[in-house]
Every structure is written in C-alpha cells, then in structure tokens.
Amino acid sequence: MLDWLASREIVSLLVEGGPGLHAACRDEGLIDRVQYVVTPEVLGEGVPSVAFTRPHVEGMRWPSVKVLGRDALIEFDVHRTH
C-alpha cells in the first residue's frame, strides 16, 4: 500500500489504528512525527498503547504538550541518524 501511495506522490500519511499497526510502522522506521492524545476516559478494558521508547525512536526530540480540556496532546518529531 505504501508503494502504491508513493507512486501517486503521496508521501505523508496519518496512521490511526491499533497498537499492532503502530508497532509495525515503528519497527519499520516509518514514523517521523508522533501525536498522542492522553485522556482520563477509559473505553471498556482500555486500549493498549505502543511504547515509543528511545531504542525504537532514536533521535526523539523533547515532546510538546498542549492541554485540551481534560485531555492532553503530546507531540514530538522523530529524527533518525542512520
């Protein structure tokens, strides 16, 4: 799918999915920016989160945090050195 999008000169993609899709994109080094919403609300059992730890996003910059009512938007860019 990514090759198909690139062949149409689409080089930016917003990935909204579950932890499996997020982990696959992270593991392939496809993430350049992370936007993560934290909320006090819980949906049923909750939704597992994908850890964006330093080994996975080497070169991660300090995040910015925007308060959105009771929620918070955490954003950071990922810059790779390799």
N, C-alpha and C positions, 0 to 999 in steps of 0.2 A: 504494500500500500504506500509506503514512504517513497519508493522508487517511482510509482505512478504519479504521486503528488509532485515530486521533484521534476518529472518530465513535463509537467504543466507549469513550471516555475513557481510552485508554491513551496516556500522554504520556511514557513513558520506555521506551527500547529499548536493549538491549545489542547492538552490531553486531560480530559475529565473522565476518570474511570475508577476502577477499584485498585486495591493495593497490588494486585498481580500485574496489571498494565503499567502502573507507575514503577514497580520494581524492574520490569523488563526494560523500560525506557532508561531508567537509571543505570542498569547493568550494561547497557549498550552504549552508554556515554552520550545519549541523545538530549539530555536536559541542559538548557542554557539558563533558564530562569525558573524559580520556584515561587508560586503564590499559594500560600497555605492559610486557610481560614480556621481559626480556633473558636469554638463556641461552647458555652456551658450546657447546651442542649444535647441529649443523648437519644439516638434513634434505636429503639429496641435494645439489643445487646451492645450497641456501639459499632463503629466501623473501624477495622484495624488500620493503622497508619503505616506508611512506608518510611523507614528511617533514612534520612538523608545525612548520614554520618560522614565525617571527613574522608574516610577511605573511599567512599562512593562518589563524593563530590569534591575532589581535591581542588583547592584553589577557591573554595567558597568564601565569599565576602560576608562581612557582618550584615545581618538582616536589618531591614527597616520594619517597624511595627506601626500600624495605623489602627487606632481604636475605632470600632464601628458599633456604637451602642454597647451591647453586652458581648459582642464578638471582637475578634482582632484579626487583622490581615497581616501576615508575616510574609515578607518578600525578600528574596536575595538572588543575585546572579551567580552563575557557576562559570568560572574561568579555568580552563584546563591549561596545564603547562606542557603537556606531551602531545 
